[in-house]
Amino acid sequence: MLLTSCNSTESFSSDMLMSSEYTVDEKLLSVGSTKIMTDLPTPYYNGEEFLERITDEIEKAEDYILIMTFLGSSSPELEPFYSTLIKKAQEGVDVYMVIDGISSFDMTESKFVMTPLDFLKDGGVHLLQYSPLTATHLIAPQNLIQREHRKMFVIDGEVAVIGGMNINYISMGSKEKNQRDSMYVFNSPTLAKELTDEFVSIWNSTSVDKIDRSSFADKDGREGKYPSYLFNQGPGGVTKVADMYSALINSAEDEILFVAFVPMLDDAMLSALKRAKDRGVEITAILSVEPRNLSGVLYKIDELREAVTTLYYAPSDAGRSLPLLHEKLMIVDSRYTVIGSTNFNYRSMTLSNELSLVIDSYEFALFSKEHFYDRVDDGSEAISYEDAVKLQKDGSLLTYVFVYYGG
C-alpha cells in the first residue's frame, strides 16, 4: 500500500472535469489525450474468429509487426499463429513482441496447456518480457506492482488493433471455452502511428537492445471520419485513464452502460457514479469476476449496487457453460464508446500500463449498446440492493485487499 501511495484517482472529483462549462472534447483534450480521426473498427467478440483474422493480417505483413500483450503463451491451437510470426521473421519482416513478465505465472485455465514463448527468439522474433519476476527486480519492488496490461498490434503502419484479449489459450485457443472478450481492428495509419510511438518508447525504456523509431515507416492515408481520443497510460507518460473515465462520467447527461470486470472501486470512483445517478443518469453495469476473486468483490458489492441504477451479474456458469466475461466497454449518452485494455477498477486506473480509445460516434455507440444488451441477455442476472446486502456477507476483507491492489 505504501508503494502505491503516489497513485490516486483524485481526478474523479476534479472541479474542471465536473464542470458543465466545458464540453467532453475540451475535457478529454485538457487531460492529455491524443485526438485522432479514425474510421470505425471491425469488432471481434469471439477469440477464435479474431485469431483467424489477425493470423491472416500477419501473413500479409511486408515490413514490420509490433505486438504487445499482458499474458502471452502458446498452446496447440495457437501454434499456427506463432508459426506464422516465425515465418514472417525469417522472410525478413521485423517482428517485435512485448509480453508482461508474469505471463509464465498465468493463473487462468491456460496454465494447464501453456508453453512459454522463448522458442520465438530462436525463430527470429524479437521478444521482450516487461518487468520479469527476478531477484534483481526485488530491489525496486514498485516495478513488480506496475504491470504491462496493454494489448495491441500494429502491422505495416496501417493495421492497428486494440482490445482486451490476451494471446493465450483461454482468450483465443480454447474455442468453445474462450473467455467472452473483444478486440477491434482498425485500418488507420493515424492510430497505427501513435501505437508505434508508444511501442518503441516502452521497448527502449525496458530493453538494452534499443530500436530506432525510423525503422518502422508510417503510412500515408486519409484521416477517418470520427473523432477519437487515445489514452496511453505508460511509464513516464502524463495521460491517465482515470482522467478519461472522470471526464465521461462527470459529463454524462442521460445514460452510462459499462462492463465491470473485477470492479474494485475507491471512494472517488464510487462518488463520481453516485453524482451521475443523482443527476438522473441511468447507470447500468454488468458485474463480472473471476471465481478466485469473488469474495473480494462481494465484500463491498453493496456500495457498487448503491452507485448504479441497475446491476447485472454475469457468472461464469449460469445454468450452462458460460466462459468468463473479460470484456472492457463503456458507452456514455449513446455517443461515446470506450474500448481497450482498461478495467473499471482501481488497479487499472493507477497500477497498470493501459490503453483505451474513446470513439465519438452515435453509429458505433448504438452498435455497441446492442452488443452490451446481448451480454445482458447471455445469462446475466439482475441484482437488487437487498440481494447485494445479502451477498456482501459472503465477502472477505483479506481477499478484498489483495484483489484491490493485485487484481
N, C-alpha and C positions, 0 to 999 in steps of 0.2 A: 504493500500500500504506500509506503514511503517513496518507493521508486516511481510511483505513478502520480505523485503529488503535483508535478508540474503540468499535468494534463487536466483539462476540465471541459465541461460543456456549458460554460457561462454564457456563450453566445445565444443560448435559448432564451435568455432574459435580457438581451441587448436592446437598449432603447431604440436604436436605429432600426433593427430588424423587426421590432414590434410595432414600429410607427406605421400609420396608414398614409403618411405623406409621401412615401416612396413606392414606386412600382416594384413588382417582382424582379424585373430586369435590372433596375437600379440596385436593388439589394444584392442580387446574385453577383453582379459586377463589383460591388463595393467590397465584397469579401474575397476577391481574388480569383474568381472563376475565369476560365478561358472561354470566351464566346466564339463559337464557330457556326457555320451554316452546314447542315447535313440534310441528306435525303433520309427517308425513313428506312430503318433496318429491316432485314428479314429475321423474324424471331424464330427460335427453336426451343421448344419446351420438352423435347424428347432427346435424351443423350445419345441414343443410337443413331437418330437422324442427324444430329449435329456432328457426330463423329464421321459419318459418311460425307457430309458437306465439307468439313474442314480438311479431311484427308484429300478430297478432290482439289481443294484450293491449294494445298501444299504441293500436290503433284504438278500443278500448273506453274509453280513458282520458278522464276528465271534468275532472280538477283539475290534476294535475302528473305529470311523467315525469322521473326522475333517472337518468342513465346514467354509468357510469364504465368505462373500458376502457384497456388498455395500448396496443394497436395498433388504430387506427380509421381506416378509409379506405373509399372506395366502389369499386364495380365494377359492370358491367352487372347482375349477379344481385342486388346489394344495393340497386339504385336504388329498387325498390318500398318497401323498409324505410325508407330516408331520405326518400322522398316522403311516407310516412305520418307521419313525425316533423314534417315541414314543414306538412303538412295540419293536424295537431293544434295546432301552434303558431299557425297562422293562425285556428284556431277559438277561440283564447283559452286553450288549455291551456298551462301553464308547462312548457316543455321545456328542461332543463339537461343539458349533456353535458361531461364532463371526459375528455380523451384525453391520453396521455403525449406529451411534446414530441418523442419520436423516431419518432412514427407515420409521418412523411414519409420516414423512413430505413428503413422496413420491408425486411428482407433475406430474407423468405420469398418463395414464388412469387407472392405478392400484388404484388410490385414491378413485375411485367410488365403489370398491368392496373389498378393502384390509382389512384384520384382523391382528392386531398386534400379535406378536409371544410369548407373555407372557405365553400362555397356554402350551408351550413346557416345561417350568420349572416344572409344575405340573405333566407332564408325565415322568420326569426323565432326560430330556435333559439339559445339562449344557449350558446356554445361556448367552452371554456377549454382551452388547452394547458398541461399541467403541466410546469414547468421546461424550456421550449424551448431548443434549442441555439442560443443567441445570444451575441454578443460580450460583452454585459453579464454573462451568467452565468459567463463565464470568470474574472471577478473572484473568484467563490466557487465553485471547481471541484467542491467536495464536493456541491453541488447538482446537478451533472451526473451524479454517480455514483448518487445516490439517485433511483430511478425509481418511477413510479406503475404498479404491476403488477396492481392490483386490477381485477376485473371484476364489475360488479353493475348491477342495475336495481331501481328502486323505482317503482311505479305506484299513484298514489292512496292511498298509505299502507297498502296491503293486499297487493299482489303484490310479492314480494321474490325476486330471482334472484341466485344466486352461482355461480361455477364457473371454468372455465379458458379458455373460448373468447373470442378477440378478435373484434371486429366488422370483419372484413376478408375478402378473397377466400378465403384458404386455410383459414379457420375455418368460414365459413358459405356462401360464394358459389360454390365450385368444384364442388359436387355430388359426383361420384364421387371427386374428388381431395381432398375435405375432410380436414383432419387428424382423427385419432381423438382425441376430446376429450369433455368433459362439461360440462353446465350443469344446475342444479337449480332448479326453480320451486316456490316456497312461496306458499301463501295464508296469510300470517302477519303480522298487524298488529304483533306484538311485534318480529319480526325487521325488518320494514319501518321501524319507529321507530328502531331502533339504526342501521340503514344510512343513514337520512335525517340523523340527527345527525352522522354522520361525513362525509356528503357536504357538508353545509353548512359544517362545520369546514374541510375541505380547500379548498372553493371560497373561503371568506373569508380563508384564510391565503395564497392564491395570487393572487386577483384584486383589482383596485382597485374593482370594482363589487360591493359587498357584497350579500348576500341575507339576508333575515330568516327565521329558523327557523320563526316562527309562520305564515309564508306557506304552509307545507306541512303541512296538517292531518293529524294522526294519526287512525287509525280505531279505534273501539272494537271489540273482538272477543274471543271466548273464547280462553283460553290453550290451547296444544296439549297433547298427551299426553306428549311425550318431552322429557326434559331435554337441552338443547343448550348448548354453550359457545362464545361468539363471541370470536374473536381478531382484532382490527382493528389491524394494525400500521401506524400512520401517523405523520406528523410531530408531535412533541411528546407523543405518547402513551407510556404505560408498558407496554402489552401487547406481548409479543414472541412470535412464532410458535415460536421456538426453545424457549421455556418449555413450550409446548403439546406439542411433539414429545418433549421431555425427560420430561415427566410421564407420557406414554403409554408410551414405550419402556422407561423405568425401572420402570414398574408392570406391564408385560406378564408374564403367567404361562404362557401356552400358545402363542400364535401372533401373528405380525405379518406382514401382507401389505401391500406397497406398490409403487406405480409410481414408478420413479426416473427422472425426466426430467432429463438432464444432471446426474448425481449427483456434484458436486464437493464432497466431504465433508472437513471438517477433522478433526484428531485427536480432538477431544472428541466429535464425532458418531460417528465410527468406534468409539471406545471404548464408547459407550453401546450400540451394536448388538452389539459383542462381549460385553459383560457380559450382555446379554439372552440371547445364544446360549449362553454358558457356564452360564446358569441353566437351560438346557433348553428355551428358547423356540425354536420353529420359525420361522425368518425367511425368507420368500420374496419376492424382489424381481424386478420386470421392469425391465430397463435399456432406456431409450430415449434416443436422442441425435440431434441434427441432424448431417448428414454433415460440415458445416464445423467442427463441434466434436469430431468423433470422436477425432482423435489426442490431444486434450487429456484426454478421459475415459479413453482407453486407457492413458495414462501411469501411472495408479495403479489400474487395474482389478483388479489382483491383491489390493490392500488391500480393495476393496469386496467381492470374491468371498470373501475370508477372513472378513469380518464377517457374512456371511449364510449361511444353511443351503443355500438354493437360489437360483441366479441365472439368469434368462432374459434373452435379448437379443431385443428387438423391432425388427428392422431395417426401414428404410423400404421395402425391396423384398426379399421372401423367396420368390422363385420366381414371384411375381405382384405386381401393383401394390398395395402396401400403403402408404397415407399415414402420415406421421409420427404416432407415439403421443405426444400432447401432454398427456395426462390427468394430474391430480393426485389421488391417492387413497391412503389408508392405512386398514387395518382391524386392530384390535387385539382379540384374545381373543373374536372373534365377537360383539363387543358395541359397541365404539366405532368410529365411522366418521368419518374426516376428509375433508372436501370443501372446495373453494375454489380460490384462485389460487396457493397456495404450492407451489413446487417443493421437493423434499427436497434442497437444496443450500445451500452457504454463502451465496451471493448473496441468495437469498430470505430466509434467516434474519437477515441483517444489513444488506443494502444496497438493499432494495426495500420499498415500501409493499405490504402483503399483507393478504389477508382469508381466514380459514379458520373453519370451523364443525365442532365435534366433536358428533356426534349419538349419544346414549346409547340405543341400541335394538337388541335382538337381531334383531328382524324386519328392520330396514334393513341391519344388518351382514351377515346371511345373504344377503339380496338382492344386496348389493354384492360379496360373496365370489363368488357365481355369475358376476357380471359380470367380476370380476377374472380368474377362470379362463377365461372366454370370451376375454379378451385374451391369455392364455397360449396358448390353442388357435389363436389367429388369427395363425399364422405365427411365433410366438416359438421361440427355440432355446435349449436348456439349455447353460450354460457351466460346465465343471468348473474346478477350481482350476488344473489343468495347462493347460487352454485359456486361462485368464486370464493365466498367466505368459507364454505364447507371444504373446498379443495385446498384452501390455504392451510388448513390444519395438518395436511399431509406434507407440508413444506419442511425443508431442512435449512437451518441457518448456516451450518458448515458448508453444505453444497452451494447455497446461495452465494456466499463469499467467494468460493472457489470459481464458480461459473461467472460471477460478476466481473472478475478480473481476468479469468483464464479461458472463458467460454467463447 
